Amino acid sequence: MINRSKGGVTTTTRSYQNLVYVRQMLGELRNVAEGEEAQMLCYLIEMAMMEANDLIENGGAAPRG
């Protein structure tokens, strides 16, 4: 993996920060969906949160083929 620096922040660090941000925003969206009693939407958001967690734990997005 190439770690290019932009503004002193490596691509890997920026990618990690972006994934953490996505996970946080999904959590906020899940709270809103739960307040609206939208069970299917809650489920789908939870699946997206699980995917974000997996990507964070595995060091970032899978390579695009």
C-alpha positions in Angstrom: 0.0 0.0 0.0 1.3 3.4 -0.9 1.1 5.9 1.9 1.1 9.3 0.2 1.3 12.3 2.4 -1.1 15.3 1.9 -0.8 18.2 4.3 1.4 16.0 6.6 -1.3 13.3 7.0 -0.7 9.9 5.3 -3.4 8.4 3.1 -3.7 5.5 5.6 -4.3 7.9 8.5 -6.8 9.9 6.5 -8.6 6.7 5.4 -8.8 5.5 9.1 -10.2 8.9 10.2 -12.8 8.8 7.4 -14.0 5.4 8.4 -14.2 6.4 12.0 -16.2 9.4 11.0 -18.6 7.3 8.9 -19.1 4.9 11.8 -19.9 7.8 14.1 -22.4 9.3 11.6 -24.0 6.0 11.1 -24.5 5.8 14.9 -26.2 9.2 14.9 -28.4 8.1 12.0 -29.3 4.9 13.8 -30.5 7.0 16.8 -32.7 9.1 14.5 -34.1 6.0 12.8 -34.8 4.3 16.2 -36.7 7.4 17.3 -38.9 7.1 14.2 -39.4 3.3 14.9 -38.0 2.4 11.5 -36.8 -1.1 12.3 -35.7 -2.0 8.8 -33.7 1.2 8.5 -32.1 0.5 11.9 -31.2 -2.9 10.7 -29.6 -1.7 7.5 -27.7 1.1 9.3 -26.4 -1.5 11.9 -25.2 -3.6 9.0 -23.3 -0.6 7.6 -21.9 0.1 11.1 -20.6 -3.5 11.2 -19.0 -3.1 7.8 -17.3 0.1 9.0 -16.1 -1.6 12.1 -14.6 -4.5 10.0 -12.9 -2.0 7.7 -11.4 -0.1 10.7 -10.2 -3.3 12.3 -8.7 -4.6 9.1 -6.8 -1.4 8.3 -9.0 0.2 5.7 -11.0 -0.5 2.6 -10.4 -3.5 0.5 -8.5 -2.9 -2.6 -10.6 -2.1 -5.7 -10.3 -4.6 -8.5 
